[in-house]
Amino acid sequence: MTNRFLLALTNRSFLFLFLAELVSQIAMNMMNFILILVAFTLTTSNTAVSGIVLSFTIPAIFFGILAGVYVDRKNKKKILLLTNILRGLLLVLLAFVHEKLLFVYAISFFIATITQFFIPAETPMIPILVKKDALLSANALFGLALYGSLLIAYALSGPFLIFFGSRNALLALAVLYFIGAFFVVCIRLPKAIPLPRKPGIKLTKASIVGEVKEALSHILQIREVSHAFFLLVLSQVLILIIAVIGPGYAKHVLHIPINQFPLYFVTPAAIGMGIGAMVLTNYLDKVSKKKSATIGLFISAVALYLLQYGSILSQKAFVHYLNTYLPGILQITILHSMVVLAFILGLANALIFVPSNTIIQEQTSDTLRGKIYGTLNTIVALASLLPVIVVGSLADIFGVPLVLTVLAITVAFIGILRLIF
């Protein structure tokens, strides 16, 4: 059964694209974690850390759509190659100036800006390289690489920094980008691929506005695309919101050290994403993609709602009775409940992420996909600003459980609207 899940990997060019994504995502996520630690080490200031986070996110707001317009006019393979090389070179430079915070901010900003061109060139390459019957498998693998890279980056960033030191750690990450560039070189594009859109026309303000309007019109007019687009935005914003309330959840609900939350939450969520992707491609491939995404929404809503009740479950009489017969390592605690629910959230996210990406790729042409994914990147950044800012304050005022309840009701309501309309 795993053959369906791995189907896209039988295509050598897609395999190299997958490997390029994996090492590039690991490098990017590890760089983000390491620069946060570097900024805090230099200043012991949370404000300084906020500056690093802003340097990651602001480029998506200002350059996401523009990058998508540019990518649709150019050879996507060349863009993937160039962006990996440039990011690697900038990390080499950063390795020798990382003790000056201003340089850290500036280079981090430039790397994030270059990444805006990498993103809309990467995912739209999938339907160019693989046949339609392998699109679900390809997107499942890409989703697994995306979330798996987060897990690997979190697990390795601290030890990596301690073992190698800041300079050598940054140089090692630069090597990862260069390895990603090598994998891109190995990709062989089909002989007959769509030509870049209007290659002879220069980018002007009018042409950019026109092409952005065309992409937005395509998103809004085709119902399946607009729904898939919205779901991708929703899933990514939910992840950011959970990241914001995670420390409060760890402290006030789980009663564990804050630094343990990513280990207990990110790890099972990433595993759930992988299992969900395999289940989707092996057993639910005949289920409509819209239904799979709706199922994912309802599962997410239930898991989000139940997150706040882990402590109540662990205090139940039958749990205490069961624990008397279990060895210490297997005894049921609040952490077990959270780990299971995190796994379920990861599984549910796969049911949303994979079909939604596949729908967009099936319903759009190569001359539009770059703009659509660039627009997606920008809207995610914009849509996450207010929730990320507000949710933290709401959690402080009303408590994490209430915020989780509101999130669960919101997600369930969206699922109900999908069923009705």
C-alpha positions in Angstrom: 0.0 0.0 0.0 2.9 2.4 0.6 3.5 2.4 -3.2 0.8 4.9 -3.8 2.3 7.2 -1.1 5.7 6.9 -2.7 4.5 6.9 -6.3 5.9 10.3 -7.1 9.4 9.3 -6.0 9.7 6.9 -8.9 10.1 10.1 -11.0 13.8 10.9 -10.7 13.3 14.6 -11.4 10.6 14.9 -8.7 12.9 13.0 -6.3 15.6 15.6 -6.8 13.0 18.4 -6.3 11.8 16.7 -3.1 15.4 16.4 -1.8 16.1 20.0 -2.7 13.0 21.1 -0.8 13.9 19.0 2.2 17.4 20.2 2.7 16.5 23.8 1.8 13.6 23.8 4.3 15.8 22.2 7.0 18.4 24.9 6.4 15.9 27.7 6.5 14.1 26.5 9.7 17.4 25.8 11.5 18.6 29.2 10.5 15.5 30.8 11.9 15.9 29.0 15.2 19.6 29.7 15.4 19.3 33.4 14.6 16.7 33.7 17.4 19.1 32.1 19.8 22.0 34.3 18.5 19.9 37.5 18.9 18.9 36.6 22.5 22.5 35.7 23.3 23.8 39.0 22.0 21.2 41.1 23.8 19.3 39.0 26.4 16.3 41.0 25.0 12.9 39.6 23.9 12.5 42.8 21.8 15.7 41.8 19.9 14.2 38.4 19.2 11.0 40.1 17.9 13.1 41.9 15.4 14.4 38.6 14.1 10.9 37.3 13.8 9.9 40.4 11.9 12.8 40.1 9.6 11.4 36.6 8.6 7.8 37.7 8.1 7.9 41.2 6.6 9.4 40.2 3.3 6.4 37.9 2.6 4.0 40.9 2.9 6.0 43.2 0.6 7.5 40.8 -1.9 5.3 37.6 -2.0 3.0 38.7 -4.8 5.7 40.5 -6.7 7.9 37.4 -6.5 5.0 35.3 -7.9 4.6 37.6 -10.9 8.4 37.4 -11.6 8.6 33.6 -11.2 5.8 33.1 -13.8 7.9 34.9 -16.4 11.1 32.9 -15.7 12.5 29.4 -15.8 11.5 28.0 -12.4 14.4 25.6 -12.2 16.9 28.5 -12.7 15.1 30.4 -9.9 15.3 27.5 -7.5 19.0 27.1 -8.3 19.8 30.8 -8.0 17.9 31.4 -4.7 19.6 28.4 -3.0 23.0 29.6 -4.1 22.3 33.2 -3.0 21.0 32.1 0.4 24.0 30.0 0.9 26.4 32.8 0.1 24.6 35.2 2.4 24.9 32.7 5.2 28.6 32.5 4.6 28.8 36.2 4.9 26.6 36.1 8.1 28.9 33.6 9.7 31.6 36.2 9.8 29.5 39.2 11.0 26.9 37.4 13.2 28.2 39.2 16.4 26.7 42.5 15.2 22.9 42.5 15.6 22.3 45.0 12.8 24.0 42.8 10.3 22.0 39.8 11.6 18.8 41.7 11.0 19.8 42.9 7.5 21.1 39.5 6.2 18.1 37.7 7.7 15.8 40.1 5.9 17.6 39.6 2.6 17.5 35.8 2.9 13.8 35.9 3.7 13.3 38.2 0.7 15.1 35.7 -1.6 13.0 32.9 -0.1 9.9 34.7 -1.4 11.1 33.8 -4.9 11.9 30.2 -3.9 8.4 29.4 -2.6 6.3 30.3 -5.7 8.9 28.5 -8.0 9.0 25.3 -5.9 5.5 24.0 -5.5 4.3 24.9 -9.0 7.1 22.7 -10.3 5.3 19.6 -9.1 2.6 19.4 -11.9 5.4 20.1 -14.4 7.4 17.1 -13.3 4.7 14.5 -12.3 1.7 13.1 -14.0 -1.8 13.9 -12.8 -2.3 10.5 -11.1 0.8 11.2 -9.0 -0.1 14.7 -7.9 -1.7 13.5 -4.6 1.4 11.5 -3.8 3.7 14.4 -4.7 1.9 16.9 -2.5 1.7 14.4 0.4 5.5 14.0 0.2 6.0 17.7 0.0 3.8 18.3 3.1 5.7 15.6 4.9 9.0 17.3 4.0 7.6 20.7 5.1 6.6 19.6 8.6 9.3 17.0 9.0 11.9 19.8 8.3 10.4 21.8 11.2 10.8 18.8 13.5 14.4 18.2 12.4 15.2 21.9 12.7 13.8 22.1 16.2 15.5 18.9 17.3 18.9 19.8 15.9 19.2 23.6 16.2 20.2 23.7 19.9 22.8 20.8 19.8 24.0 22.1 16.4 24.7 25.5 17.9 26.4 24.1 21.0 28.5 21.6 19.2 29.7 23.7 16.2 29.4 27.3 17.6 27.5 30.1 15.8 30.0 30.6 13.0 30.5 27.0 12.0 26.7 26.3 12.4 25.9 29.0 9.9 28.6 27.8 7.5 27.2 24.2 7.8 23.7 25.6 6.9 25.2 27.4 3.9 26.5 24.0 2.8 22.9 22.6 3.0 21.7 25.3 0.7 24.5 24.5 -1.8 23.5 20.8 -1.6 19.9 21.9 -2.3 21.3 23.8 -5.4 23.1 20.6 -6.5 19.8 18.6 -6.3 18.1 21.3 -8.4 20.8 21.0 -11.1 19.9 17.3 -11.3 16.3 18.0 -12.2 15.4 17.4 -15.8 12.5 19.4 -17.2 10.2 17.9 -19.8 11.0 19.0 -23.3 7.5 20.4 -23.8 6.8 22.9 -21.0 4.8 26.1 -21.0 6.7 29.2 -22.1 7.1 32.0 -19.5 4.3 34.4 -19.7 4.9 37.5 -21.9 8.7 37.0 -21.8 9.4 40.0 -23.9 7.4 42.5 -21.8 9.3 44.2 -19.0 7.9 44.3 -15.5 6.2 47.6 -14.9 3.7 48.8 -12.2 0.9 48.5 -14.7 1.9 45.0 -15.8 2.4 43.8 -12.3 -1.0 45.1 -11.2 -2.6 43.5 -14.3 -1.1 40.1 -13.6 -2.0 40.2 -9.9 -5.6 41.1 -10.8 -5.6 38.1 -13.3 -4.4 35.7 -10.6 -6.9 37.0 -8.0 -9.7 36.8 -10.6 -8.7 33.2 -11.2 -8.8 32.4 -7.5 -12.1 34.1 -6.9 -13.9 32.9 -10.1 -13.1 29.2 -9.8 -14.9 27.9 -6.7 -12.7 24.9 -6.1 -9.5 27.0 -6.3 -10.9 29.7 -4.0 -11.9 27.1 -1.4 -8.6 25.3 -1.6 -6.7 28.7 -1.3 -8.7 29.7 1.8 -8.1 26.3 3.4 -4.3 26.6 2.9 -4.4 30.1 4.5 -6.5 28.8 7.4 -4.2 25.8 8.1 -1.1 27.9 8.2 -2.6 30.6 10.3 -3.9 28.0 12.8 -0.3 26.6 13.1 1.0 30.1 13.9 -1.7 30.7 16.5 -0.9 27.4 18.2 2.7 28.4 18.2 1.8 31.7 20.0 -0.4 30.1 22.7 1.9 27.1 23.0 4.0 28.5 25.9 0.9 29.5 27.9 -0.7 26.1 27.2 2.5 24.4 28.5 2.6 26.5 31.6 -1.0 26.8 32.6 -2.7 23.7 31.3 0.1 21.1 31.0 2.2 22.4 33.9 5.4 21.5 32.1 8.5 23.7 31.3 7.9 25.9 28.3 10.9 24.6 26.4 9.4 21.0 26.4 6.3 22.1 24.5 7.7 21.9 21.0 9.1 18.4 21.7 5.8 17.0 23.0 3.7 18.9 20.4 5.7 19.3 17.2 7.0 15.8 17.2 3.7 13.9 17.3 2.1 16.6 15.0 4.8 15.9 12.4 4.3 12.2 12.7 0.6 12.7 12.4 1.1 14.7 9.2 3.2 11.8 7.8 0.6 9.1 8.8 -2.2 11.3 7.5 -0.5 11.8 4.1 0.0 8.0 3.8 -3.6 7.3 4.8 -4.9 9.9 2.3 -2.9 8.5 -0.6 -3.3 4.8 0.2 -6.9 4.6 1.5 -8.7 7.9 0.7 -7.5 8.5 -2.8 -11.0 7.7 -4.2 -12.6 10.2 -1.7 -13.2 13.6 -3.3 -10.5 16.1 -2.3 -13.2 18.5 -1.0 -14.6 15.9 1.3 -11.1 15.0 2.6 -10.5 18.7 3.4 -13.9 19.0 5.2 -13.2 15.9 7.2 -9.9 17.4 8.2 -11.6 20.6 9.4 -14.0 18.7 11.7 -11.2 16.5 13.1 -9.1 19.6 13.8 -12.0 21.3 15.5 -12.6 18.3 17.8 -8.9 18.0 18.6 -8.5 21.7 19.4 -11.5 21.6 21.7 -10.3 18.5 23.6 -6.8 20.0 24.1 -8.0 21.9 27.2 -9.4 18.8 28.8 -6.3 16.7 29.1 -5.9 17.4 32.8 -9.5 16.4 33.5 -9.0 13.1 31.7 -5.9 12.3 33.6 -7.8 12.8 36.9 -10.6 10.4 36.1 -11.0 7.4 38.5 -10.7 4.8 35.7 -7.4 6.4 34.6 -6.0 6.2 38.2 -7.2 2.6 38.4 -5.6 1.7 35.1 -2.3 3.4 36.1 -2.0 1.2 39.2 -1.5 -1.7 36.8 0.8 0.0 34.3 4.6 0.5 34.7 5.7 4.0 35.4 6.8 4.8 31.8 3.4 3.8 30.4 1.2 5.5 33.0 -1.4 7.9 31.5 -0.8 11.6 32.2 -2.0 14.9 30.8 1.0 14.7 28.4 -0.2 11.5 26.9 -3.5 13.2 26.1 -1.8 16.2 24.5 0.6 14.0 22.4 -2.3 12.0 21.0 -4.3 15.2 20.2 -1.2 16.8 18.6 -0.9 13.6 16.5 -4.5 13.9 15.5 -4.1 17.6 14.6 -1.2 16.7 12.3 -3.2 14.0 10.7 -6.1 16.4 10.2 -3.8 19.0 8.7 -2.6 16.5 6.1 -6.3 16.0 5.0 -6.5 19.7 4.5 -3.1 20.6 3.1 -2.5 17.8 0.6 -5.9 17.9 -1.3 -6.0 21.7 -1.3 -2.5 22.0 -2.9 -3.5 19.3 -5.4 -6.7 21.1 -6.4 -4.8 24.4 -7.0 -2.3 22.6 -9.2 -4.9 20.8 -11.2 -7.1 23.9 -11.8 -4.4 26.4 -12.7 -1.9 26.7 -15.5 1.9 27.1 -15.2 1.6 30.7 -16.2 -0.5 31.4 -13.1 0.7 29.1 -10.4 3.7 31.3 -9.3 1.4 34.3 -8.8 -1.1 32.2 -6.9 1.5 30.8 -4.5 3.1 34.2 -4.2 -0.3 35.6 -3.3 -0.9 32.8 -0.9 2.4 33.6 0.9 1.5 37.2 1.2 -2.0 36.6 2.4 -0.8 34.1 5.0 1.6 36.7 6.3 -1.1 39.4 6.4 -3.8 37.2 7.8 -1.6 36.0 10.6 -0.5 39.4 11.8 -3.7 40.3 13.7 -4.4 36.9 15.1 -0.8 36.3 16.3 -0.8 39.7 18.0 -4.4 39.5 19.4 -4.5 35.8 20.4 -1.5 36.1 22.8 -3.3 39.0 24.6 -6.6 37.2 24.7 -4.9 34.1 26.1 -3.4 36.2 28.9 -6.7 37.9 29.7 -9.2 35.0 29.3 -7.0 32.0 29.5 -5.7 29.5 26.9 -8.7 27.1 27.3 -11.2 29.7 26.2 -9.0 30.6 23.2 -8.9 27.0 22.2 -12.6 26.7 22.5 -13.2 29.7 20.2 -10.7 28.3 17.7 -12.4 25.0 17.7 -15.9 26.6 17.2 -14.5 28.7 14.4 -13.0 25.8 12.5 -16.2 23.7 13.1 -18.3 26.6 11.8 -16.2 26.8 8.6 -16.6 23.0 8.2 -20.4 23.4 8.5 -20.5 26.2 6.0 -18.6 23.9 3.5 -21.2 21.2 4.0 -24.1 23.6 3.5 -22.8 25.6 0.6 
